[in-house]
Amino acid sequence: MLFRYYIDQVSNFFDLCGPYRFFRSEVPHRARENSTLANAIFALSARLLHWREGLDSYVADRYYHACLQTLIPTLNDSQAFLDDSLLAATVLLRMLEEIDVHIFGSDAQGHLSGLQAIIRATTTTTTAARSPPPSGLRQAASWAAFRQELWMALQTQRPVAMRSRDLDAICGFERDHGFRPADDWVWAQRAVAQFGEALEWAFGAGGGGGGGGCGGGDGDSDGDADAGVEPAAGGEAAWRARLRENAAWRASVPRSYEPFFGGWGDDDDDDEDDGDGERDLGLVEEKPLPDVRFCADLYATAHNYNLFAHMILIVHDPTVPRLGPLRRAAVAAVDRRARNTVRKLVALALANFDASPAALLACMAVILCGDRFAPSPHQGQHDQHQRYRAEQHRFLALLTATEKRHGWPTARARAQLREGWGF
């Protein structure tokens, strides 16, 4: 049961940025001869089934400890980082570690640190003379590890420790990728890389801006410059350049990225060019969520990465005044645009609910920007309160459905949102 569940469901969390579904096809075959990888599969599947169907948590714990018994001794081998099965197992264990935050209340990030070390070692080895090219599984696992690092940086609002440049040697990914014609999976890589660059700007040397950050309010994001972000990463000019790149991705993707059903529309009351090629995203606050469906998980998830990057950039708008009579109106405009983007993330996730990464991104957007879906003391209009209350219920339903469908725990987040919304 656990093996089948991994193949049918769990592998979908990882197979995004490559032409083949290595976590679905190759990892199970390797697990037949590698007990560490097999136990990692069983542990992760059991933990997800615990949250989805109530499977005894002891099952996941037992397989996890069995995995560690064979994993830890291999770490003494200086060549262990070359083992693709070890890298894949560590990626699986890192996801288990992410889920267990909801049990233990904190993230030790032990397996994340291990992934970072493996990626750095792989980068050094790959760039050495006469080194064989990395396998397809290693490339897929490296992209999965990169996405896990971005997830953690977003949760903790800290600088990104692993960068898209680290994937240059491993995966042949060009950091200065541009928007040249490419395979569909390359466009997904570009969306993920742009998301990482938005996080670098917001939480690294870019320093965010006056928009209040992901949590709302008036706080600053003064990230640690030691993470390796270039000095040029900061400033309004860099922010506008990232907005242009974000919009260019949407304008440049091939036709296969278009939905087969529905659309966003083009009648947004905020749909105006700001002089930098960045346009708002075609959704008005008074209309219901659109139904936009894509023919594959790849397209839905890539679009949600692009949307999330857009949201990160607009809530860290450096042009928002920190003081003065224009600040309130500027902050209100940022909040309005953030709400519209969150609605798009949620709409896309609900319409393509089998795309588990897209659902997780939408849930994270709700958690980080949920405070913007509550009337301010200055509003007080009954109809506005009723609209926000309806949206709050819809968002809570998304979080509940994500736990039931994909096994990702959201109970703690739902409780925090309910408290913040005054339920």
N, C-alpha and C positions, 0 to 999 in steps of 0.2 A: 504493500500500500504506500509506504513512504517513498519508495523508488519511483513508482508510477506518478505519484503526486509531484515529485520533483520534476520529472520529465514534462508533464502536462502543464504545470502551473509555475513552479518556483523558477525554472530556467528563464521564464519570461522577464524576470526582474533584471537579468544580466545581458541577454542577447539583444543588443541595440545597434552598436557602432561597428558592425562588420558584415561582410557579404554572406557569411554562413553562421548558423546557430550552433556555435561550438559548445555552449553550456548545455544545450539540449541534446546534441548528437555525440560529441566526442567525450565530454566529461563522464557520462554514464558508462561508456566503454572502458575508460581508464579506471573507473571505480571498481570494476570487476577484478582488477589486479592490484589495486592500491587501497588498503584498508583505511588509511588516513582520509583519503578523499571520500570513500564510501561512508565512513562514519560522519564526516562533515555534511554530506548530503542528508543522511538520516536525521542528524541533529537539527538541521535547519528546517527540514520538512515537518518534523515532529513539533517544533516550536510554533510554526505557522498554523499547523492543524490544532494546536492547543488553543490559540486565539480564535480560530475559525470555527472549530467544531467541539472544543472542550476536551481534546485528547489529554490524558494525564501528563502533566509537565515533567514527571519523572522520566518519561521515555526520552525526551530531548536531552535531559541532564545526563542520562546514562550514555547515550551515544556521544555527547560532547566530551565527557571525561575519557571515553575510550579513544576518541580522536586525539586528544591531548597526549595520551600515553605513547602514541606512536609519532606524533608531530614533534614534541619537545626534543627527543633525542636527535632527530635529524638536524636540528638547528645548530648542533655542534660541528656539522660538516660545512666547511667553507664553500663548498660547491653546491650546497643545497638550493641556493637561490636560482640555479639553472634548471631546477626541476619544475616543469610546467604544471604537473599535478599538485605540487606543493603550493604554487601560486594560486591555482584555482581553488584549492581547499581553504587557503587563507582568505580569499575573497568571500567564500561561503560563510566562514566563521566570522568575518567582519559584519556581515548582514545579521547573523545571529546576535552578535554583540550589540548592534543597533537596536534590535528588537528588545533585548533584555534590559535596556535602559528603562523601559516601562515597568519592569519588575523591581530592579534595584535602585532606580532613581538617579543613577549617575552612569557616565560612560567612561570606562577605563581606557578606551581607545588602544588597547594592547595590540589587537590584530591590525588596526589601522596603522600603527607605528611599524609593525612588521611589513605591511604592504609597501609603505613608503621606502623602507630599507631595501626591499626586493627590487622595487622600480629603479631606485638610484643605482643599485649594483648592476641591474640589467642594462641600464643606460651606459654605464662605464664599459661593460663588457662588449656591448653591441658596437660601440664606436671604436673599439680596438681593431687593429689591422687583422684581416683574415678571419674575422668572427663570422660564423654562419648567421643568416638572417633569422630573426625570431619566428617561432611557429605561429600559425593562425590562432591557436588557443592562447598563447602568451599575449598576443596583441589584443584579443578579445578580453582577457582577464585584466590587462593593463588599463583598458578603457573602463572596465567595470570598477577597478580600484580608483581611477580618477574620479568617476562619478560619486563614489562613496566619500572621497575626500571633499568634494564640493558640497555634498550633503551635510557633512560635519561642519565645514566652514560656515555654511548658511545657518545651521542650528545655533552655533556658538557665536556667530558674527565675528569671526576671527580671520586673519589673513590665510590665504590658501597655501598650504605647504607643498602641494604637488601641482605642477603647472602643465599646461598643454605642451610646452617646450620639452618636457620630460618624455613626451610621447613621440617626439620627432624621430629619434633614432630607433625606438622600439617598433613603432607602427608606420614609419614613413609619413607621418602627418606633418604637413607644412603649417607652421604657426602663422605665417603671413599667407593664409590660405586663399584670400580673395574670393571671388564668386564665379570662377571659371566652371564650365560644364563638367559634371562629375556624376558618378553613380549615386543612387539614392542614399546608400548608407554613408557616403562621404558627406552629404548634406546634413545627415544626423550628427556626424562628428563635428561639423562646423557649428551646429547649434549648441552642442555641449561645450565646445571650446569657447564660444562667445559667452555662454553662461558663466564659465569660469573666469573669463576676463572681466565680466561685470562684477563678480564677487571680488576679484583682485582690486578693482577700482574702488568699490564701496568700503571694503574692510581692510584694505592694505594702504599703500602710500597715497592712494587717491583721497582717502580721508572722508569719503561720503560727501555730504553736503548739508544744506540747511533745511532739507525736507523732513527731517525727523527720523529717518531710518525705518527699518522694517517694523519696529514696534510702535511707530507713531510717536507723537509728542514732540518735544523740542530738543532731544538729545543729539549729541554729535556721535559720529563714528570715527574715532581717531586711532585706526588700527596700527599695529606694530610694523614699522618699516623694515624690520629685520628679516621679513619673510622673502625678500628678494625682488620685490616689485621695483621696477626702474623708477627713478625720480620723475621721468616724463609721464608716468602713469597718472599723476594727479592733475587737477586743474579743470577749468570749465571747457577748454578746448578738447581735452581728452574725453571728457564726458560726452560732448556733442559728437565726437568721432565715433564713440561706441553706440550712441543712439542711431547714427546714420548706418553703421554696420548692421545693427539689429533690424532696422527697417529694410536694408538692402537684402538681407537673407530672405525675408518674406516676399520681396519683389522678384527674387532671382531663382527661387526653387523651381525645379522642373514641374511639369503638369501633373506628374504622378502624385505630387504633394497636395493637389487640390482635392477638396472633399468630393465624394461621390454623391452626397446628399446634403442639402442645406448650404448655408453660407452666413457670413457675418453681416452682410449688408454694408451700405456705405453712407448711412444717414446719421452718423453720430454728431451730436451737437458740439463735440470737441474735435471733430475731424478737420483740423486746419494745419497747414504747414507752418512750422515755427522758424522757417528760414534755413534749416539744417537738413532738409530732406526727411525729417522724422515726422510721421503723421500718426495721429491717434488711431485706435484700432477698430472703430466702427461698431460701437455699441452704446445705446442710450440707456440711462438709468431707469427710465420709466417703462421699458419694454421687458417682456419675459426673456429668459435665457434661450438663445437659439439652439437648434438641433443641428450640429455639424458633425458628419460622420466620414471617417476615412476608411480606406479599404485594407489597411494594415496597421498594426500597433506602431510600427516604425514611424509612420507619418504623424500620428496623433502625439506620440511622445516627443518627437523632434519639435513640433509646433509648441508644445507646452514648455519645453526648455527655452525656446525663443521668447515666448510670452513672459516666462518668469524672469529672464534676463531684462526684458523691457520694464517689468515692475520694479526690479532692484534698482535700475537706473533712475526711474522717475521718482522713487521715494528718497533717493539720495541726490536730489536736484541741487547743485551748488549755486544756482541763481536765486534760490529762495532767500529773501532778506532774513537775517538773524534778528534784526531790530527794526522798529519803525512802523509807520501806519500801513504800509503795503504788505506786511508779513502775513496777517490773517488771511487776506484774499489769496495770497500765493500758496499758503499751506492748504487752504480749502481746494484750490485747483489741483494740487498734488494728490490730495486725498480722493478727489473725484476720479482722476485718471487711474489711481491705484485700484479703486473699487471696480472700475470698468475692466481692468486687466484681470483682477481676481475672478470676476464673473465669467470672463472668457475661459480662464483656466478650468473653472468648475464646469462650465457648459461642455467643454471639450472632453473632460474626464467622464462626465455622466453619459455622453453620447457614444463614447468609445471605452466602456468600462472594463473590457477585457484587457486593455493596455494598463497593466499594473503600475509601471513607472509614471504614467501620466496621472493616474489616480493619486499616487503619493505626492507628486508635485502640487496637485490641486489642494490636497489636504494641508500641505505645508504652507501654501499661500494663505489659506484661511486662517491657520494658526498664527502666522506672523502679522497678518493685516486685519484680523477679525475686529480689532478695536476701532477700525475705521467704518464699521457697519453698525454704528450706534449713534443716535442723535446727540449732538453737542448740547450743552445747557443753553446755548444761544438760539437753538432751533425751536424745539418744543412743539412743532406742528404734529397734530395727531396723525395725519396721513403719512408723514415721513416716518414716524415711529412705527406705524403699522407695516410700512414697506420693509423697514429694516428687520422687524420681528419676523416677517415671512421669510426673508433671506436667511436670517439666523437659523430658523428651523431647517431650511433647505441645506445649509452648510453642515449642520449637525447630522442630518440624514446622510450626507455624503461621507462624513467621517465614520458613521456607524456602518454604512454599507461597505466601505473599504475594509474595515475589520472583518466583517462577515464574509466578504467575497475573496479578499486577498490574504487575510490572516495577519494584517499589519495592525498592531494594537493602537487604539486611539482613545481609550477611556479617559486617560489622564488629561489629554488635550480637550476632550469634550467637557470635562468638569471645569477646566480653567476658563473655557469660552463661556459656559453657562454662568459662571460667577461674574465674569467681566460684563456680560450682557444683562445681568440682573434677573436671571430666571428664578 
